[in-house]
Amino acid sequence: MTRKKVSSAERAAQLLIADRITKARERLRVTKQDFANAYGVARQTVQFWERGDHLPPAHEIPKLCKLLGIDANELFDVSAPALDKDALRRELLELAERNRPVHAKEGAARKVPTKRGRLAAPA
């Protein structure tokens, strides 16, 4: 399974959230194993969260925050570092190019609907 490529800003945010999860768990003075048992996941899952390899599923954030005794705002309050606007623009355009639909890229034949609803190459 291949991992999704993330930008440096996304990675920095993941690491900040991971650090907040770790610090909140350590404040409670519980082991990863005890926290994992309470949460209902494997210890390795908690380890992935705390390393920033994965983030908890969005629908489980309230449960995570409740068990850690923190507010979701505290978990996600990521103050973005000052970014070079040119570098940010280049990164955004690079991401846009990678995610552009195939038919929108130069040289690709785009199929258009006909009167009967079928797709055909444009004339």
Beta strands, then each sheet from edge to edge (+ up, - down):
strand 1: 112-113
strand 2: 119-120
sheet 1: 1+ 2-
end
